[in-house]
Amino acid sequence: MSKLRLRIFDGTRRPFALPAQFLVRIVDGNQHQLVWQYYSSNDISFDLPFFDNFGDNYSVLASANGYKQAGYQPVTLSDAYLTTLNIMLIPNTPNFNFAGGLWPAAKDTYPFLAAGANDAKGEQRYNDLLENKAPSLASIHNLCEAMSQINLAQGTPLTYIKQLIWDGDTLPPGAEPPAQDRFFAWCDTTLVDQVKQAAAKGQFAAEFDPGLLHKGATSSWKQILFGEANVQLTFHENDTATIDGVPCVMIEPDMDYYKDPAAHVLLEVIPNALTHTLTDPAEVYVLRWIAGQTAGIPEFAPLYTIR
């Protein structure tokens, strides 16, 4: 037998408050459903068959009334050790809580957000997002936190980002104000080579024909550490600027639901185009948190929570 421990958290990144009822579904790698049952605990242990083959690649889903279903696949089990899986459930209508990410904390943590304007102007444009476009601000924090966890040969991608591109007065051709699925910024040109070095070590994969989905892009590289919610760094090397004496090019970071390019196009790009929607930062938050927990890296903890 193999052993699985399932722990259920909420959007504050804390154990889900009890009392609650969780519907858990577990399917083995042979596509046999082994569990379909309600539980009243946020910390549940299971004894499951061990096959010593692809049958040990389990799918685990959890849900609760009023909350989005979440899960992970494959959860590879073994008869030699206990496997722990942490799942996050957020409300069907999530609310972003930026109590930990107000302007003073945000500008101290990510100085490039404050670059190019005096403090009053910086706070005004930041608070405008917080009050009127909370998903766009959540996306910024998702991307900043995720990039802070990418170790390059020298620093992280955030080391090289000099200034966020905020509004129409400063928008170069092809750029847009911060949106709920991406932002544009000026970065030190050195970052391009840093990402290429990381790609040579297997951290990133190049995207074929980057201009197809990113207008004006000259190169694009997707992180391949996780099955879901990887960072993509797209460069517009024909758009240049000098920030504080540093030669810069335009960068367009975003995060996709899916690692596989075909799945990304078929299950994300096309449906979003048909419904005129954008990638949901709340969904990215959940996917990246679960992926990070499963990979055993430091917790994905952007400067906001979901309630």
Buried (B, 14 or more C-beta within 10 A) or exposed (E): EBBBEBBBBBBBBEEBEEEBEBBBBBBBBEEEEBBEEEBEBBEBEBEBBBBEEEBBBBBBBBBBEEBBEBBBBEBEBEEEEEBBBBBBBBBEEBEBBBEBBBBEEBBEBBEBBBBBBEEEEBBEBBBBBBEEBBBBBBBBBBBBBBBBBBEBEEBBBBBBBBBBBBEEEBEBEBBEBBBBBBBBBBBBBBBBEBBEBBBEEEBBBEBEEBBEBBEBBBBBBBBEBBBBBBBBBBBBBEBEBEBEEBEBBBBBBBBBBBBEBEBBBEBBBEEBEEEEEBBBBBBBBBBBBBBBBBEEEEEBBBBBBBE
